[in-house]
C-alpha cells in the first residue's frame, strides 16, 4: 500500500516537472503572448491600433465621399447628420472621409522616422561597438553632440533650416531619433563582442 502511494506521488511529481519543463521551453514569443493575454488594456489598445490601420489602408473602400470635393450647400453640417457621420467642414467636405485619408499621412509621418532611425542607428551603433578604437570614438562623440541639445528644439531647428515639406520633416525627426538607437546598439555590441562565440 505504502509502495503504491510512493509510486503515485513520484509519478505525480514527474508529471509536474514535465509540465514545468514544457512551459519553460515554449520560447520567447510564447512567453510574450502569455503575458499579453493577462493584460486586457494592452489587448484593447492593440485592437484599436489594428482597426485604425485597417481603416486607413482601406479608406478608398470605406470612405463615404471624396475627401477633396466640397459643396457650399453642405458646409458646417453637425455631427450625426445623415450620410455625414462626423459632419462637414467650412468648405462642405466630409470630415469622416478626410479623417480616414488624413490618417495615412499621420501614420506615415509617425512610423517612417522611427524605422529609418532604427536602421541607421543600428548600423552605426553596431559598427562603433564592433570595430572600436577611432571609429567608436568618432561615432560616439558625434552622438554626444546631438545629446547636448533638447530633442524637440533640435528637431525644430533642423526642420527650420531645411524648410517646409514632408521629406524635410521626416529627415529632421529621423536625425533626432538616431542618437539613442546608436547608444543602445553600441553598448550591446560592445558587451557581446567579448563573448566566446564571437
N, C-alpha and C positions, 0 to 999 in steps of 0.2 A: 504493500500500500504506500509506504513512505518512498519506495523506489519509483513508483509510478508518478507520485506527486512531484518528485525531484525532476523526473524526465519532462513532465508537463511544464514546470517552471523554467527549465533550461530551454525547452522549445519556444516558450513564450518570449524569453529573453533574446533568443536568436532572431525571432520574428521582429521584435522591436529594433534590434540592431540593424537588421536588413532594411527595415523601413527607413531608419535614420540615414543609413548609407545611401539609399536611393534618393532621399530628399537632398542630401548634401551634394550628390553628383549630378544634379539636374542641369547645372550650368548657370552662367551669369544671367542670361536673359530670362530664364525660368524664375530665378530669384527676383529679378526686377518686376516681372509680371505678377508674381505672388505678392510683392509689396504694394503694387499699384491696385490690385483687386481689393485691398483693405482700405484704400483711400478714396471714398466716393467723391470728394471735392476735385481731386485730380482727374478722375474719370469724367465728371461732368464738364470740367474745363476743356479736356481733350475732345469730348464730343462736340462742344460748341466750336472749337477751332476747326474740327473736321467739317462741320456744317458750313462755317464761313468759307472755308477753302473750296468746298464743292459749289457753293453759291456763286463765288466769283469766277470759278472755272466754267461753270455752266450758265453764266449770265446771259449769253446770247440766246439760250433756250428758255430761260425762266423770266427774263425781264419783260414786263408788260408793254413797254413803249420804247421808242427811240430815245437814247439819252441826250441827244443834241437838238431834237425838234421841239420848239416851243410854240406856244399859242397864247396870244393876249386874252383870248376868251377863257382860257383855263388857268390863268395866273392866280397864285395865292389861294389855292384850294386847301381846305383844312385837312388834318389827319383823319382818315376814315371815310373820306369821300369815295363813293362807289367808283371802281376802276382806278382809283388813285389812293392806294392804301396809306402811304405816308404823305399825301398831299402833293402840291406843286410849288415851285419857287416863283420868284417875281417875273420870270420870263415864261412861265407856263410849262416848264419841263417837269416830268415825273420824278419825284425825289427817290422813290424806291429804285427805279432804273439807274439813276445817277449814282446811288449808293452802291449798287452791285458793280457797275462798271468802274467806279472810283476805287473800289476795294482792290482791284487788280494793281493799280499803281501803288497804293499804300502797302500792300504785301510785298510787291517788288522792291520798293524802297526800304522796307524793313528787313527783308531776308538777304538781298544781294550783298550789301556791305558786310554783313556778318560772315557769309560764305566766303567772300573774297578775302576778308581779313584772316579767316581761319586758314585758308590755303597758303596765302603769302606769309603769314606769321609763323605757321608751322614749318614752312620751308626754311625761313631764315633762322628760326629757333633751333631746329634740328641741325642745320649747318653750323651754327655757332657752338652748340653743345658737342657735336661730334668732332669737328675739326679742332676746336680750341685755339689757344695761342692768340695770334694777332687778329684772326678772323673773329674770334669770340669777343675780344676787346673792342674791335671796331663796331660790330653789330650791337653789342650791349650798351656802348656809350651813346650811340645814336638813339637807341631805345630810351635811355635815361634822359636825353634832351626832350623827347616827347612827353615824358613824365613830369617835366619841370613846369608844364602849363596845365591848367584845368582843361579837361577833355571837351567840355561844351564850348568854352571860349576858343580853344584851338580849332574845333570844327567850324565855328562861325568865322574865324579869321581865315582859314583855308578856303572856305566857301566864298567869302567876300573877295579874296584875292583871285580866285578862279572865275568868278562871275556866276550869273544865274544859269540854271539848267539842271536837268535830271542827272546827266552824266557827272557834272561837277559836284553835285550834292552827294552822289554815291561815292565819288573819289574822296571827298573830304571826310565822310563818315568812315570809309574804309581805312584811311590813314590814321584816324583816331583809335579804331578798334585793333589795329595791328600790334602795337607795343605790348599789351597784356598777353596776347597769344604768344608772342616771341618769348617773353619772360617765362611763361609756363613751359613751353616746349623746350627751351634751353635748359631749364633746371631738371626736367625729367630726363632729357637726353644725357646730360652730364652724369646723372645718377646711374643710368642704365649702361653707359659706355664702359664703366669699370667692371661690370659683371663678367663672369667667366664665359657665358655662352656667346658674348660679343667677340 
